[in-house]
Amino acid sequence: MHVHSEAVRRPALVVGDLTLDQRTREVRRAGVEIRLSPTEFELLSLLMHHPGRVLSKARILHRVWAYDFAGQGNIVELYISYLRRKIDARRPPMIHTVRGVGYTIRSAAPCPPR
């Protein structure tokens, strides 16, 4: 019998050098473990399920916090800033803002040689 869900077969989401294991809830960038709060983990998981796609604040609020957009977009900005501090710290950025639209995650551009 072959009844494996995609989550069971491939628990890890990978974008560039960032991995998120949905079973163990471990996040690593370039092999280094990054500790996230449960909300940060859910937000990162949502972004990583849609790499390169811009997600609106309203969609993020609905999916991560389970309520509709009602002027609460600042909580999304706050948690995006928390993730940036942890994921992008001293590394090429992966989490990007698309002004007036939302947020996206994509593979970081390699650092230019010095």
Phi and psi restraints in degrees (range 20) as a CNS / XPLOR table:
assign (resid 1 and name C) (resid 2 and name N)
       (resid 2 and name CA) (resid 2 and name C) 1.0 -123.6 20.0 2
assign (resid 2 and name N) (resid 2 and name CA)
       (resid 2 and name C) (resid 3 and name N) 1.0 73.4 20.0 2
assign (resid 2 and name C) (resid 3 and name N)
       (resid 3 and name CA) (resid 3 and name C) 1.0 -117.2 20.0 2
assign (resid 3 and name N) (resid 3 and name CA)
       (resid 3 and name C) (resid 4 and name N) 1.0 59.4 20.0 2
assign (resid 3 and name C) (resid 4 and name N)
       (resid 4 and name CA) (resid 4 and name C) 1.0 -99.0 20.0 2
assign (resid 4 and name N) (resid 4 and name CA)
       (resid 4 and name C) (resid 5 and name N) 1.0 132.1 20.0 2
assign (resid 4 and name C) (resid 5 and name N)
       (resid 5 and name CA) (resid 5 and name C) 1.0 -79.4 20.0 2
assign (resid 5 and name N) (resid 5 and name CA)
       (resid 5 and name C) (resid 6 and name N) 1.0 162.5 20.0 2
assign (resid 5 and name C) (resid 6 and name N)
       (resid 6 and name CA) (resid 6 and name C) 1.0 -59.4 20.0 2
assign (resid 6 and name N) (resid 6 and name CA)
       (resid 6 and name C) (resid 7 and name N) 1.0 -36.6 20.0 2
assign (resid 6 and name C) (resid 7 and name N)
       (resid 7 and name CA) (resid 7 and name C) 1.0 -64.7 20.0 2
assign (resid 7 and name N) (resid 7 and name CA)
       (resid 7 and name C) (resid 8 and name N) 1.0 -33.8 20.0 2
assign (resid 7 and name C) (resid 8 and name N)
       (resid 8 and name CA) (resid 8 and name C) 1.0 -74.5 20.0 2
assign (resid 8 and name N) (resid 8 and name CA)
       (resid 8 and name C) (resid 9 and name N) 1.0 -43.1 20.0 2
assign (resid 8 and name C) (resid 9 and name N)
       (resid 9 and name CA) (resid 9 and name C) 1.0 -71.6 20.0 2
assign (resid 9 and name N) (resid 9 and name CA)
       (resid 9 and name C) (resid 10 and name N) 1.0 -41.2 20.0 2
assign (resid 9 and name C) (resid 10 and name N)
       (resid 10 and name CA) (resid 10 and name C) 1.0 -130.1 20.0 2
assign (resid 10 and name N) (resid 10 and name CA)
       (resid 10 and name C) (resid 11 and name N) 1.0 79.5 20.0 2
assign (resid 10 and name C) (resid 11 and name N)
       (resid 11 and name CA) (resid 11 and name C) 1.0 -71.2 20.0 2
assign (resid 11 and name N) (resid 11 and name CA)
       (resid 11 and name C) (resid 12 and name N) 1.0 -17.6 20.0 2
assign (resid 11 and name C) (resid 12 and name N)
       (resid 12 and name CA) (resid 12 and name C) 1.0 -95.5 20.0 2
assign (resid 12 and name N) (resid 12 and name CA)
       (resid 12 and name C) (resid 13 and name N) 1.0 133.3 20.0 2
assign (resid 12 and name C) (resid 13 and name N)
       (resid 13 and name CA) (resid 13 and name C) 1.0 -96.0 20.0 2
assign (resid 13 and name N) (resid 13 and name CA)
       (resid 13 and name C) (resid 14 and name N) 1.0 140.1 20.0 2
assign (resid 13 and name C) (resid 14 and name N)
       (resid 14 and name CA) (resid 14 and name C) 1.0 -132.4 20.0 2
assign (resid 14 and name N) (resid 14 and name CA)
       (resid 14 and name C) (resid 15 and name N) 1.0 127.1 20.0 2
assign (resid 14 and name C) (resid 15 and name N)
       (resid 15 and name CA) (resid 15 and name C) 1.0 -133.5 20.0 2
assign (resid 15 and name N) (resid 15 and name CA)
       (resid 15 and name C) (resid 16 and name N) 1.0 113.2 20.0 2
assign (resid 15 and name C) (resid 16 and name N)
       (resid 16 and name CA) (resid 16 and name C) 1.0 57.9 20.0 2
assign (resid 16 and name N) (resid 16 and name CA)
       (resid 16 and name C) (resid 17 and name N) 1.0 -126.8 20.0 2
assign (resid 16 and name C) (resid 17 and name N)
       (resid 17 and name CA) (resid 17 and name C) 1.0 -96.2 20.0 2
assign (resid 17 and name N) (resid 17 and name CA)
       (resid 17 and name C) (resid 18 and name N) 1.0 15.1 20.0 2
assign (resid 17 and name C) (resid 18 and name N)
       (resid 18 and name CA) (resid 18 and name C) 1.0 -104.4 20.0 2
assign (resid 18 and name N) (resid 18 and name CA)
       (resid 18 and name C) (resid 19 and name N) 1.0 128.1 20.0 2
assign (resid 18 and name C) (resid 19 and name N)
       (resid 19 and name CA) (resid 19 and name C) 1.0 -125.0 20.0 2
assign (resid 19 and name N) (resid 19 and name CA)
       (resid 19 and name C) (resid 20 and name N) 1.0 144.4 20.0 2
assign (resid 19 and name C) (resid 20 and name N)
       (resid 20 and name CA) (resid 20 and name C) 1.0 -131.9 20.0 2
assign (resid 20 and name N) (resid 20 and name CA)
       (resid 20 and name C) (resid 21 and name N) 1.0 116.9 20.0 2
assign (resid 20 and name C) (resid 21 and name N)
       (resid 21 and name CA) (resid 21 and name C) 1.0 -96.8 20.0 2
assign (resid 21 and name N) (resid 21 and name CA)
       (resid 21 and name C) (resid 22 and name N) 1.0 113.8 20.0 2
assign (resid 21 and name C) (resid 22 and name N)
       (resid 22 and name CA) (resid 22 and name C) 1.0 -70.9 20.0 2
assign (resid 22 and name N) (resid 22 and name CA)
       (resid 22 and name C) (resid 23 and name N) 1.0 -27.2 20.0 2
assign (resid 22 and name C) (resid 23 and name N)
       (resid 23 and name CA) (resid 23 and name C) 1.0 -74.6 20.0 2
assign (resid 23 and name N) (resid 23 and name CA)
       (resid 23 and name C) (resid 24 and name N) 1.0 -48.9 20.0 2
assign (resid 23 and name C) (resid 24 and name N)
       (resid 24 and name CA) (resid 24 and name C) 1.0 -91.6 20.0 2
assign (resid 24 and name N) (resid 24 and name CA)
       (resid 24 and name C) (resid 25 and name N) 1.0 -12.0 20.0 2
assign (resid 24 and name C) (resid 25 and name N)
       (resid 25 and name CA) (resid 25 and name C) 1.0 63.0 20.0 2
assign (resid 25 and name N) (resid 25 and name CA)
       (resid 25 and name C) (resid 26 and name N) 1.0 29.2 20.0 2
assign (resid 25 and name C) (resid 26 and name N)
       (resid 26 and name CA) (resid 26 and name C) 1.0 -93.5 20.0 2
assign (resid 26 and name N) (resid 26 and name CA)
       (resid 26 and name C) (resid 27 and name N) 1.0 141.3 20.0 2
assign (resid 26 and name C) (resid 27 and name N)
       (resid 27 and name CA) (resid 27 and name C) 1.0 -124.0 20.0 2
assign (resid 27 and name N) (resid 27 and name CA)
       (resid 27 and name C) (resid 28 and name N) 1.0 134.0 20.0 2
assign (resid 27 and name C) (resid 28 and name N)
       (resid 28 and name CA) (resid 28 and name C) 1.0 -136.5 20.0 2
assign (resid 28 and name N) (resid 28 and name CA)
       (resid 28 and name C) (resid 29 and name N) 1.0 141.9 20.0 2
assign (resid 28 and name C) (resid 29 and name N)
       (resid 29 and name CA) (resid 29 and name C) 1.0 -123.8 20.0 2
assign (resid 29 and name N) (resid 29 and name CA)
       (resid 29 and name C) (resid 30 and name N) 1.0 122.3 20.0 2
assign (resid 29 and name C) (resid 30 and name N)
       (resid 30 and name CA) (resid 30 and name C) 1.0 52.3 20.0 2
assign (resid 30 and name N) (resid 30 and name CA)
       (resid 30 and name C) (resid 31 and name N) 1.0 38.5 20.0 2
assign (resid 30 and name C) (resid 31 and name N)
       (resid 31 and name CA) (resid 31 and name C) 1.0 83.6 20.0 2
assign (resid 31 and name N) (resid 31 and name CA)
       (resid 31 and name C) (resid 32 and name N) 1.0 -7.8 20.0 2
assign (resid 31 and name C) (resid 32 and name N)
       (resid 32 and name CA) (resid 32 and name C) 1.0 -94.3 20.0 2
assign (resid 32 and name N) (resid 32 and name CA)
       (resid 32 and name C) (resid 33 and name N) 1.0 125.4 20.0 2
assign (resid 32 and name C) (resid 33 and name N)
       (resid 33 and name CA) (resid 33 and name C) 1.0 -68.1 20.0 2
assign (resid 33 and name N) (resid 33 and name CA)
       (resid 33 and name C) (resid 34 and name N) 1.0 138.7 20.0 2
assign (resid 33 and name C) (resid 34 and name N)
       (resid 34 and name CA) (resid 34 and name C) 1.0 -121.7 20.0 2
assign (resid 34 and name N) (resid 34 and name CA)
       (resid 34 and name C) (resid 35 and name N) 1.0 123.0 20.0 2
assign (resid 34 and name C) (resid 35 and name N)
       (resid 35 and name CA) (resid 35 and name C) 1.0 -86.8 20.0 2
assign (resid 35 and name N) (resid 35 and name CA)
       (resid 35 and name C) (resid 36 and name N) 1.0 128.6 20.0 2
assign (resid 35 and name C) (resid 36 and name N)
       (resid 36 and name CA) (resid 36 and name C) 1.0 -124.7 20.0 2
assign (resid 36 and name N) (resid 36 and name CA)
       (resid 36 and name C) (resid 37 and name N) 1.0 150.4 20.0 2
assign (resid 36 and name C) (resid 37 and name N)
       (resid 37 and name CA) (resid 37 and name C) 1.0 -71.3 20.0 2
assign (resid 37 and name N) (resid 37 and name CA)
       (resid 37 and name C) (resid 38 and name N) 1.0 164.1 20.0 2
assign (resid 37 and name C) (resid 38 and name N)
       (resid 38 and name CA) (resid 38 and name C) 1.0 -56.2 20.0 2
assign (resid 38 and name N) (resid 38 and name CA)
       (resid 38 and name C) (resid 39 and name N) 1.0 -39.7 20.0 2
assign (resid 38 and name C) (resid 39 and name N)
       (resid 39 and name CA) (resid 39 and name C) 1.0 -69.6 20.0 2
assign (resid 39 and name N) (resid 39 and name CA)
       (resid 39 and name C) (resid 40 and name N) 1.0 -42.0 20.0 2
assign (resid 39 and name C) (resid 40 and name N)
       (resid 40 and name CA) (resid 40 and name C) 1.0 -60.2 20.0 2
assign (resid 40 and name N) (resid 40 and name CA)
       (resid 40 and name C) (resid 41 and name N) 1.0 -41.1 20.0 2
assign (resid 40 and name C) (resid 41 and name N)
       (resid 41 and name CA) (resid 41 and name C) 1.0 -61.6 20.0 2
assign (resid 41 and name N) (resid 41 and name CA)
       (resid 41 and name C) (resid 42 and name N) 1.0 -45.8 20.0 2
assign (resid 41 and name C) (resid 42 and name N)
       (resid 42 and name CA) (resid 42 and name C) 1.0 -63.0 20.0 2
assign (resid 42 and name N) (resid 42 and name CA)
       (resid 42 and name C) (resid 43 and name N) 1.0 -41.4 20.0 2
assign (resid 42 and name C) (resid 43 and name N)
       (resid 43 and name CA) (resid 43 and name C) 1.0 -64.3 20.0 2
assign (resid 43 and name N) (resid 43 and name CA)
       (resid 43 and name C) (resid 44 and name N) 1.0 -47.0 20.0 2
assign (resid 43 and name C) (resid 44 and name N)
       (resid 44 and name CA) (resid 44 and name C) 1.0 -63.1 20.0 2
assign (resid 44 and name N) (resid 44 and name CA)
       (resid 44 and name C) (resid 45 and name N) 1.0 -41.1 20.0 2
assign (resid 44 and name C) (resid 45 and name N)
       (resid 45 and name CA) (resid 45 and name C) 1.0 -59.5 20.0 2
assign (resid 45 and name N) (resid 45 and name CA)
       (resid 45 and name C) (resid 46 and name N) 1.0 -44.5 20.0 2
assign (resid 45 and name C) (resid 46 and name N)
       (resid 46 and name CA) (resid 46 and name C) 1.0 -60.4 20.0 2
assign (resid 46 and name N) (resid 46 and name CA)
       (resid 46 and name C) (resid 47 and name N) 1.0 -48.1 20.0 2
assign (resid 46 and name C) (resid 47 and name N)
       (resid 47 and name CA) (resid 47 and name C) 1.0 -60.4 20.0 2
assign (resid 47 and name N) (resid 47 and name CA)
       (resid 47 and name C) (resid 48 and name N) 1.0 -43.0 20.0 2
assign (resid 47 and name C) (resid 48 and name N)
       (resid 48 and name CA) (resid 48 and name C) 1.0 -72.1 20.0 2
assign (resid 48 and name N) (resid 48 and name CA)
       (resid 48 and name C) (resid 49 and name N) 1.0 -21.1 20.0 2
assign (resid 48 and name C) (resid 49 and name N)
       (resid 49 and name CA) (resid 49 and name C) 1.0 -72.2 20.0 2
assign (resid 49 and name N) (resid 49 and name CA)
       (resid 49 and name C) (resid 50 and name N) 1.0 -16.8 20.0 2
assign (resid 49 and name C) (resid 50 and name N)
       (resid 50 and name CA) (resid 50 and name C) 1.0 -132.5 20.0 2
assign (resid 50 and name N) (resid 50 and name CA)
       (resid 50 and name C) (resid 51 and name N) 1.0 57.0 20.0 2
assign (resid 50 and name C) (resid 51 and name N)
       (resid 51 and name CA) (resid 51 and name C) 1.0 -61.2 20.0 2
assign (resid 51 and name N) (resid 51 and name CA)
       (resid 51 and name C) (resid 52 and name N) 1.0 135.9 20.0 2
assign (resid 51 and name C) (resid 52 and name N)
       (resid 52 and name CA) (resid 52 and name C) 1.0 81.2 20.0 2
assign (resid 52 and name N) (resid 52 and name CA)
       (resid 52 and name C) (resid 53 and name N) 1.0 -9.9 20.0 2
assign (resid 52 and name C) (resid 53 and name N)
       (resid 53 and name CA) (resid 53 and name C) 1.0 -97.6 20.0 2
assign (resid 53 and name N) (resid 53 and name CA)
       (resid 53 and name C) (resid 54 and name N) 1.0 135.9 20.0 2
assign (resid 53 and name C) (resid 54 and name N)
       (resid 54 and name CA) (resid 54 and name C) 1.0 -84.6 20.0 2
assign (resid 54 and name N) (resid 54 and name CA)
       (resid 54 and name C) (resid 55 and name N) 1.0 123.6 20.0 2
assign (resid 54 and name C) (resid 55 and name N)
       (resid 55 and name CA) (resid 55 and name C) 1.0 -104.8 20.0 2
assign (resid 55 and name N) (resid 55 and name CA)
       (resid 55 and name C) (resid 56 and name N) 1.0 131.4 20.0 2
assign (resid 55 and name C) (resid 56 and name N)
       (resid 56 and name CA) (resid 56 and name C) 1.0 -72.2 20.0 2
assign (resid 56 and name N) (resid 56 and name CA)
       (resid 56 and name C) (resid 57 and name N) 1.0 157.5 20.0 2
assign (resid 56 and name C) (resid 57 and name N)
       (resid 57 and name CA) (resid 57 and name C) 1.0 -57.8 20.0 2
assign (resid 57 and name N) (resid 57 and name CA)
       (resid 57 and name C) (resid 58 and name N) 1.0 -41.1 20.0 2
assign (resid 57 and name C) (resid 58 and name N)
       (resid 58 and name CA) (resid 58 and name C) 1.0 -60.5 20.0 2
assign (resid 58 and name N) (resid 58 and name CA)
       (resid 58 and name C) (resid 59 and name N) 1.0 -43.4 20.0 2
assign (resid 58 and name C) (resid 59 and name N)
       (resid 59 and name CA) (resid 59 and name C) 1.0 -66.6 20.0 2
assign (resid 59 and name N) (resid 59 and name CA)
       (resid 59 and name C) (resid 60 and name N) 1.0 -41.7 20.0 2
assign (resid 59 and name C) (resid 60 and name N)
       (resid 60 and name CA) (resid 60 and name C) 1.0 -62.5 20.0 2
assign (resid 60 and name N) (resid 60 and name CA)
       (resid 60 and name C) (resid 61 and name N) 1.0 -45.7 20.0 2
assign (resid 60 and name C) (resid 61 and name N)
       (resid 61 and name CA) (resid 61 and name C) 1.0 -57.2 20.0 2
assign (resid 61 and name N) (resid 61 and name CA)
       (resid 61 and name C) (resid 62 and name N) 1.0 -46.5 20.0 2
assign (resid 61 and name C) (resid 62 and name N)
       (resid 62 and name CA) (resid 62 and name C) 1.0 -63.4 20.0 2
assign (resid 62 and name N) (resid 62 and name CA)
       (resid 62 and name C) (resid 63 and name N) 1.0 -42.5 20.0 2
assign (resid 62 and name C) (resid 63 and name N)
       (resid 63 and name CA) (resid 63 and name C) 1.0 -80.3 20.0 2
assign (resid 63 and name N) (resid 63 and name CA)
       (resid 63 and name C) (resid 64 and name N) 1.0 -37.4 20.0 2
assign (resid 63 and name C) (resid 64 and name N)
       (resid 64 and name CA) (resid 64 and name C) 1.0 -92.2 20.0 2
assign (resid 64 and name N) (resid 64 and name CA)
       (resid 64 and name C) (resid 65 and name N) 1.0 -41.1 20.0 2
assign (resid 64 and name C) (resid 65 and name N)
       (resid 65 and name CA) (resid 65 and name C) 1.0 -105.1 20.0 2
assign (resid 65 and name N) (resid 65 and name CA)
       (resid 65 and name C) (resid 66 and name N) 1.0 -4.9 20.0 2
assign (resid 65 and name C) (resid 66 and name N)
       (resid 66 and name CA) (resid 66 and name C) 1.0 58.7 20.0 2
assign (resid 66 and name N) (resid 66 and name CA)
       (resid 66 and name C) (resid 67 and name N) 1.0 36.1 20.0 2
assign (resid 66 and name C) (resid 67 and name N)
       (resid 67 and name CA) (resid 67 and name C) 1.0 -143.8 20.0 2
assign (resid 67 and name N) (resid 67 and name CA)
       (resid 67 and name C) (resid 68 and name N) 1.0 161.1 20.0 2
assign (resid 67 and name C) (resid 68 and name N)
       (resid 68 and name CA) (resid 68 and name C) 1.0 -77.2 20.0 2
assign (resid 68 and name N) (resid 68 and name CA)
       (resid 68 and name C) (resid 69 and name N) 1.0 157.0 20.0 2
assign (resid 68 and name C) (resid 69 and name N)
       (resid 69 and name CA) (resid 69 and name C) 1.0 -66.9 20.0 2
assign (resid 69 and name N) (resid 69 and name CA)
       (resid 69 and name C) (resid 70 and name N) 1.0 121.5 20.0 2
assign (resid 69 and name C) (resid 70 and name N)
       (resid 70 and name CA) (resid 70 and name C) 1.0 -145.5 20.0 2
assign (resid 70 and name N) (resid 70 and name CA)
       (resid 70 and name C) (resid 71 and name N) 1.0 53.8 20.0 2
assign (resid 70 and name C) (resid 71 and name N)
       (resid 71 and name CA) (resid 71 and name C) 1.0 78.9 20.0 2
assign (resid 71 and name N) (resid 71 and name CA)
       (resid 71 and name C) (resid 72 and name N) 1.0 13.0 20.0 2
assign (resid 71 and name C) (resid 72 and name N)
       (resid 72 and name CA) (resid 72 and name C) 1.0 -99.6 20.0 2
assign (resid 72 and name N) (resid 72 and name CA)
       (resid 72 and name C) (resid 73 and name N) 1.0 19.3 20.0 2
assign (resid 72 and name C) (resid 73 and name N)
       (resid 73 and name CA) (resid 73 and name C) 1.0 -59.3 20.0 2
assign (resid 73 and name N) (resid 73 and name CA)
       (resid 73 and name C) (resid 74 and name N) 1.0 -23.1 20.0 2
assign (resid 73 and name C) (resid 74 and name N)
       (resid 74 and name CA) (resid 74 and name C) 1.0 -63.4 20.0 2
assign (resid 74 and name N) (resid 74 and name CA)
       (resid 74 and name C) (resid 75 and name N) 1.0 -26.8 20.0 2
assign (resid 74 and name C) (resid 75 and name N)
       (resid 75 and name CA) (resid 75 and name C) 1.0 -68.2 20.0 2
assign (resid 75 and name N) (resid 75 and name CA)
       (resid 75 and name C) (resid 76 and name N) 1.0 -35.0 20.0 2
assign (resid 75 and name C) (resid 76 and name N)
       (resid 76 and name CA) (resid 76 and name C) 1.0 -65.2 20.0 2
assign (resid 76 and name N) (resid 76 and name CA)
       (resid 76 and name C) (resid 77 and name N) 1.0 -47.2 20.0 2
assign (resid 76 and name C) (resid 77 and name N)
       (resid 77 and name CA) (resid 77 and name C) 1.0 -58.5 20.0 2
assign (resid 77 and name N) (resid 77 and name CA)
       (resid 77 and name C) (resid 78 and name N) 1.0 -41.8 20.0 2
assign (resid 77 and name C) (resid 78 and name N)
       (resid 78 and name CA) (resid 78 and name C) 1.0 -61.0 20.0 2
assign (resid 78 and name N) (resid 78 and name CA)
       (resid 78 and name C) (resid 79 and name N) 1.0 -48.6 20.0 2
assign (resid 78 and name C) (resid 79 and name N)
       (resid 79 and name CA) (resid 79 and name C) 1.0 -72.0 20.0 2
assign (resid 79 and name N) (resid 79 and name CA)
       (resid 79 and name C) (resid 80 and name N) 1.0 -31.4 20.0 2
assign (resid 79 and name C) (resid 80 and name N)
       (resid 80 and name CA) (resid 80 and name C) 1.0 -61.8 20.0 2
assign (resid 80 and name N) (resid 80 and name CA)
       (resid 80 and name C) (resid 81 and name N) 1.0 -41.9 20.0 2
assign (resid 80 and name C) (resid 81 and name N)
       (resid 81 and name CA) (resid 81 and name C) 1.0 -65.5 20.0 2
assign (resid 81 and name N) (resid 81 and name CA)
       (resid 81 and name C) (resid 82 and name N) 1.0 -37.7 20.0 2
assign (resid 81 and name C) (resid 82 and name N)
       (resid 82 and name CA) (resid 82 and name C) 1.0 -60.8 20.0 2
assign (resid 82 and name N) (resid 82 and name CA)
       (resid 82 and name C) (resid 83 and name N) 1.0 -46.6 20.0 2
assign (resid 82 and name C) (resid 83 and name N)
       (resid 83 and name CA) (resid 83 and name C) 1.0 -62.1 20.0 2
assign (resid 83 and name N) (resid 83 and name CA)
       (resid 83 and name C) (resid 84 and name N) 1.0 -43.2 20.0 2
assign (resid 83 and name C) (resid 84 and name N)
       (resid 84 and name CA) (resid 84 and name C) 1.0 -58.9 20.0 2
assign (resid 84 and name N) (resid 84 and name CA)
       (resid 84 and name C) (resid 85 and name N) 1.0 -42.3 20.0 2
assign (resid 84 and name C) (resid 85 and name N)
       (resid 85 and name CA) (resid 85 and name C) 1.0 -60.8 20.0 2
assign (resid 85 and name N) (resid 85 and name CA)
       (resid 85 and name C) (resid 86 and name N) 1.0 -33.8 20.0 2
assign (resid 85 and name C) (resid 86 and name N)
       (resid 86 and name CA) (resid 86 and name C) 1.0 -90.5 20.0 2
assign (resid 86 and name N) (resid 86 and name CA)
       (resid 86 and name C) (resid 87 and name N) 1.0 -43.4 20.0 2
assign (resid 86 and name C) (resid 87 and name N)
       (resid 87 and name CA) (resid 87 and name C) 1.0 -81.3 20.0 2
assign (resid 87 and name N) (resid 87 and name CA)
       (resid 87 and name C) (resid 88 and name N) 1.0 -42.7 20.0 2
assign (resid 87 and name C) (resid 88 and name N)
       (resid 88 and name CA) (resid 88 and name C) 1.0 -97.4 20.0 2
assign (resid 88 and name N) (resid 88 and name CA)
       (resid 88 and name C) (resid 89 and name N) 1.0 1.8 20.0 2
assign (resid 88 and name C) (resid 89 and name N)
       (resid 89 and name CA) (resid 89 and name C) 1.0 -54.9 20.0 2
assign (resid 89 and name N) (resid 89 and name CA)
       (resid 89 and name C) (resid 90 and name N) 1.0 120.2 20.0 2
assign (resid 89 and name C) (resid 90 and name N)
       (resid 90 and name CA) (resid 90 and name C) 1.0 54.5 20.0 2
assign (resid 90 and name N) (resid 90 and name CA)
       (resid 90 and name C) (resid 91 and name N) 1.0 28.1 20.0 2
assign (resid 90 and name C) (resid 91 and name N)
       (resid 91 and name CA) (resid 91 and name C) 1.0 -138.0 20.0 2
assign (resid 91 and name N) (resid 91 and name CA)
       (resid 91 and name C) (resid 92 and name N) 1.0 162.4 20.0 2
assign (resid 91 and name C) (resid 92 and name N)
       (resid 92 and name CA) (resid 92 and name C) 1.0 -58.9 20.0 2
assign (resid 92 and name N) (resid 92 and name CA)
       (resid 92 and name C) (resid 93 and name N) 1.0 136.7 20.0 2
assign (resid 92 and name C) (resid 93 and name N)
       (resid 93 and name CA) (resid 93 and name C) 1.0 -67.6 20.0 2
assign (resid 93 and name N) (resid 93 and name CA)
       (resid 93 and name C) (resid 94 and name N) 1.0 145.1 20.0 2
assign (resid 93 and name C) (resid 94 and name N)
       (resid 94 and name CA) (resid 94 and name C) 1.0 -115.1 20.0 2
assign (resid 94 and name N) (resid 94 and name CA)
       (resid 94 and name C) (resid 95 and name N) 1.0 -28.1 20.0 2
assign (resid 94 and name C) (resid 95 and name N)
       (resid 95 and name CA) (resid 95 and name C) 1.0 -96.5 20.0 2
assign (resid 95 and name N) (resid 95 and name CA)
       (resid 95 and name C) (resid 96 and name N) 1.0 124.1 20.0 2
assign (resid 95 and name C) (resid 96 and name N)
       (resid 96 and name CA) (resid 96 and name C) 1.0 -125.7 20.0 2
assign (resid 96 and name N) (resid 96 and name CA)
       (resid 96 and name C) (resid 97 and name N) 1.0 146.0 20.0 2
assign (resid 96 and name C) (resid 97 and name N)
       (resid 97 and name CA) (resid 97 and name C) 1.0 -97.4 20.0 2
assign (resid 97 and name N) (resid 97 and name CA)
       (resid 97 and name C) (resid 98 and name N) 1.0 133.4 20.0 2
assign (resid 97 and name C) (resid 98 and name N)
       (resid 98 and name CA) (resid 98 and name C) 1.0 -110.0 20.0 2
assign (resid 98 and name N) (resid 98 and name CA)
       (resid 98 and name C) (resid 99 and name N) 1.0 103.8 20.0 2
assign (resid 98 and name C) (resid 99 and name N)
       (resid 99 and name CA) (resid 99 and name C) 1.0 -50.3 20.0 2
assign (resid 99 and name N) (resid 99 and name CA)
       (resid 99 and name C) (resid 100 and name N) 1.0 130.5 20.0 2
assign (resid 99 and name C) (resid 100 and name N)
       (resid 100 and name CA) (resid 100 and name C) 1.0 76.4 20.0 2
assign (resid 100 and name N) (resid 100 and name CA)
       (resid 100 and name C) (resid 101 and name N) 1.0 -1.9 20.0 2
assign (resid 100 and name C) (resid 101 and name N)
       (resid 101 and name CA) (resid 101 and name C) 1.0 -120.7 20.0 2
assign (resid 101 and name N) (resid 101 and name CA)
       (resid 101 and name C) (resid 102 and name N) 1.0 -58.6 20.0 2
assign (resid 101 and name C) (resid 102 and name N)
       (resid 102 and name CA) (resid 102 and name C) 1.0 162.9 20.0 2
assign (resid 102 and name N) (resid 102 and name CA)
       (resid 102 and name C) (resid 103 and name N) 1.0 -141.9 20.0 2
assign (resid 102 and name C) (resid 103 and name N)
       (resid 103 and name CA) (resid 103 and name C) 1.0 -132.4 20.0 2
assign (resid 103 and name N) (resid 103 and name CA)
       (resid 103 and name C) (resid 104 and name N) 1.0 152.7 20.0 2
assign (resid 103 and name C) (resid 104 and name N)
       (resid 104 and name CA) (resid 104 and name C) 1.0 -144.5 20.0 2
assign (resid 104 and name N) (resid 104 and name CA)
       (resid 104 and name C) (resid 105 and name N) 1.0 160.4 20.0 2
assign (resid 104 and name C) (resid 105 and name N)
       (resid 105 and name CA) (resid 105 and name C) 1.0 -125.3 20.0 2
assign (resid 105 and name N) (resid 105 and name CA)
       (resid 105 and name C) (resid 106 and name N) 1.0 138.2 20.0 2
assign (resid 105 and name C) (resid 106 and name N)
       (resid 106 and name CA) (resid 106 and name C) 1.0 -151.6 20.0 2
assign (resid 106 and name N) (resid 106 and name CA)
       (resid 106 and name C) (resid 107 and name N) 1.0 162.4 20.0 2
assign (resid 106 and name C) (resid 107 and name N)
       (resid 107 and name CA) (resid 107 and name C) 1.0 -52.6 20.0 2
assign (resid 107 and name N) (resid 107 and name CA)
       (resid 107 and name C) (resid 108 and name N) 1.0 137.4 20.0 2
assign (resid 107 and name C) (resid 108 and name N)
       (resid 108 and name CA) (resid 108 and name C) 1.0 -73.0 20.0 2
assign (resid 108 and name N) (resid 108 and name CA)
       (resid 108 and name C) (resid 109 and name N) 1.0 143.3 20.0 2
assign (resid 108 and name C) (resid 109 and name N)
       (resid 109 and name CA) (resid 109 and name C) 1.0 -69.4 20.0 2
assign (resid 109 and name N) (resid 109 and name CA)
       (resid 109 and name C) (resid 110 and name N) 1.0 139.0 20.0 2
assign (resid 109 and name C) (resid 110 and name N)
       (resid 110 and name CA) (resid 110 and name C) 1.0 -63.0 20.0 2
assign (resid 110 and name N) (resid 110 and name CA)
       (resid 110 and name C) (resid 111 and name N) 1.0 148.7 20.0 2
assign (resid 110 and name C) (resid 111 and name N)
       (resid 111 and name CA) (resid 111 and name C) 1.0 -67.0 20.0 2
assign (resid 111 and name N) (resid 111 and name CA)
       (resid 111 and name C) (resid 112 and name N) 1.0 135.1 20.0 2
assign (resid 111 and name C) (resid 112 and name N)
       (resid 112 and name CA) (resid 112 and name C) 1.0 -67.3 20.0 2
assign (resid 112 and name N) (resid 112 and name CA)
       (resid 112 and name C) (resid 113 and name N) 1.0 147.3 20.0 2
assign (resid 112 and name C) (resid 113 and name N)
       (resid 113 and name CA) (resid 113 and name C) 1.0 -63.7 20.0 2
assign (resid 113 and name N) (resid 113 and name CA)
       (resid 113 and name C) (resid 114 and name N) 1.0 146.8 20.0 2
